[in-house]
Each structure stands twice: as C-alpha cells, then as structure tokens.
Amino acid sequence: MNTFFRFFYEFFAIFIEGLKIIIGGLFKGIGQIFNISEYAKIIGSYKDSFNGPEKFFVYVAIIVLIIVILLVCVLIGLYIKKLLRRATNRMNREELLNEIGSLNDQVRKLMKEKDELMAMKVSQLGVNPEEEQKEEDGTSLDAEEDPAQAGIRFPKLVQIDEKYQNYSVRKYDNNMSLEELIEAFRCYAASQLHLYYNYDILRPFFAGLACGKLIILQGISGTGKTSLAYAWGKFVGTSSCVSSVEPSWRDKSDFLGYFNEFTKKFNETKALGEIYESNYDDDVHTIILDEMNLARVEYYFADLLSILEMPSRDEWLVDLVASVWPEDPKLLEKGKLRLPGNLWYIGTINNDDSTFMVTDKVYDRAMPIDINTKVGPFKCREQESISINSSYLESLFREAEEKYPLTEEGLQQVTEIDDYVIAHFRIAFGNRIMKQLHTFAPIYVACGGKEIEAIDYFVARKILRKFDQLSVALIRDEIDPFITFLNKKYGKGVMKECISYLEQIKKSI
C-alpha cells in the first residue's frame, strides 16, 4: 500500500500544482495591475528626460490608465451584480412556485379531509349529503334540484345532447379559395372588430391551421394574440371557447375536469363542453388556451398532445371516467371522449419571469406564430362572418398541397440549412418537422405568399428556435458567419425572418 499512496500523491500532485499555478497567476496578474511602486519607478526613471509638452502627456497617460483600471473594476462589479440578481430572481421564482404547489397540495388535502368527514357524518345520520347541504343552506331539495338530473354525473354534457336532439346540418357557403378566405378574414377583422392584421401574420396562421391542431401565438403583451384567435372564431360563426390557464394546473383534470367521488358528479369545464359539442357538427371550433405557459404545458396538455399525434382520428380518445353509467352522455365511448377533427387549440404565450419556458416536445408538435408588432388601422371593404365547415377548410388544405407541393429547389434549400446547422451548432430536427414543412409551404403559397418566404418563416420558428437550448456565449462567434451564409446562398435579405432571429440572439449577448 505504501507504493500506491506514493503513486496517488505524485499522480494528483500534478493536478494540484496546476491549480496553484492558475490561482497564483490570477492573483499575480491582479497584483501586477495594481503595482504602484513599479509605476512610480518607471515615472522616476524618465522624469528628468521629459520636456514641457511631454510632461503634460505623461499626466494624461496616468489619468487614462487610472480610468481604464476603474472601468474594468466597474464592469466586473456590474457583471457580478447581474449574476447575483439572476440567481436571486431564479431562486425567488422557484420558491414562489414551490409555495403555490404546496398551498395547492394543502387545499387538496383539506378538501379530502372535508369529504371524509362529511362521508362519516352521512353514514352516521343515514341522510343524502346533497339533501343535507340544501337543508343547511335553508333550501329544500325539491325546490332546487331537477329530479331529471338525479343520478346524472355529466349534467352539462347531457344538456348538450338535449340541445342537438333535433339538430339539422346548416347550409354552408363553401365557395372560397384560401387566398379569398384570408382576404375575407382580414377585412372582417378590420371592418367588424377593428382588429388589424397584415398578411405576414395571417399567412403563417392559416398554414399553421393546416399543419396541426395546436397553434401557439407568442410575442410581447398587447399585440393582439388572443384577439386573433377570438376574431377567427367570430369569422367562421362559432365563438371561441376561452380557457384561462392557471399556475396551479398540473394534469389534464385541470383542463378537462374530474370526477368528484363525494358528490358523484363530474366537474365539467368549459373546454370539456366545447370538445363534446364539437363532435355534433362540422363547424370550425376553437379553444383558446389563454397564457398557456403560466403552468407547464407538457403537464396539463400532455395526454392531448400524444393523442393528436395518432395517425387515425378513430384513435383520438381521451379517458374521462373508468366506469360506464346508463345516464352518461350519448357521445361518450366507454368513459372516453373523442377529440373531434374540427377543433383547433390556439395557445397564447407571454415570455416573462412569471411564466414557464415551453419545451421542445410542445414546440415540435405545434406551429408557433410570432406577433411582436401592432398593425395600424387601414381601410378595407365591409365583410360579414362566413359559414364554412371544417371538412371544406381541410379540403382546401389538401388541394393546396397537391397544387403547390414543396419544390426540389425548396427541399434542397432546407437540406443545405440543415447541414450547416448540424455542422456549426450541433442541432438537428426530425421527420415530424419535415412533414409539417411539406404542409406549411403549400398552404402559405396558396394564401398568396412565396415558397422561399414560407421556408424562411418555418426555419426561423421551428429550427432556429432550438438555439434557445444552447448557451448564447458558445455560439456567438458562429452567428455572423451564418448570416453571411444565408445572404450569400439565397440573396441578401431574402431570408429576413432567419436573419432577424439571429440578430435578436446577437443583441441578447
């Protein structure tokens, strides 16, 4: 063992000696910068040789050196202060979120204890809990509760069944092309709602509707993200359902509701009602997930994200309850609810300290649309809302894919960008994103845009966005060469969305 200990000491002595040299060199360098005696010695050796003007410049040199040293000290101090502030903000945010989670857990625990106590009281007294509650409130069960609702755990969904008992399909005005549709929507928003959008926003929005059922509208507050989704619902004649996300949301029960074992009722949300009702018709329906990243999207929306990825819509079923009751709504399939193909989910995102970062899993399955500028009022023809069904809208998307498929030149451009990004940034993307591009580009062109504009927008939002995962300090030297590559390869300023995104990264360094 003596031989091993001697080896161990000599082996690690090299590493320790290196650390000593690094630390010693750092302090030696700081000592050299503040070596006043050396500065004084040099000044003393030259002072008799200076003439009148030279003495003035000597004073200037001394002042400049002092200013430089002070500036370096100030910059180091500011950097340390910035790091401390970031660390403090991160800690405060985590503490706040943990406290919210803890409070939610306590609320659940208290509610559970209350239910248990009420259940014990019910078993001892032999009375109906809902009847007892009515008596405590000073009302009678006969006066308050509809006997027809007794034993029904989905009262709101059953009411929807009753509403559509005698439903007849309405007549749709399916006579517009995509380019006419986007122009009609633009004029409707301007003339009826006084909301103004340009084609640079609407073309990606419509192309996003074709790519999938989840769209993310992101950008600074007050630019009209929620208004765009709201206007779309009004335009197609079905008001959008607004589901305001709360920080406490942790699973799908917060979004869809849950079964209360004590009351034997299902706590139905507005989103659940919208999903259920959408199964009855072929209208275009929309659920707005307002400020969707106030909670972690991959928590409360995970099940739906996975289900909507299924290739067959027959598999788009989400579990609600484990058992089946005779009084359950007609469209529930063994306790499962079908996610309809005529329903889109539009989430709005504000990126600030009060929100969570949206993960790659969500972004890859959604189509992000950036809205960072407000469009000023413009004159447009009067346009009323239209009557269009989901089947016709999707047929327009399919027709555009057949008429304007992604060209070989466009595919080559994406491949070249992909190769460059892999080589210089070690970032790659999968088949899902390429499949979305084969849909996005044709729809964008059918809406009056150009293929290169569609590729530029798509690459910036779906591929370059992955740079957010990287350390900006590590890639900053690669940004300018990448901009040069884009300008040289495709023409100066052609890939304006990609270049704009890269410029924003540079500013954040």
Summary of the structure (lengths in Angstrom):
residues: 509
radius of gyration: 32.1
end to end distance: 52.8
largest distance: 111.7
contacts: 1402
relative contact order: 0.09
helix: 62%
strand: 8%
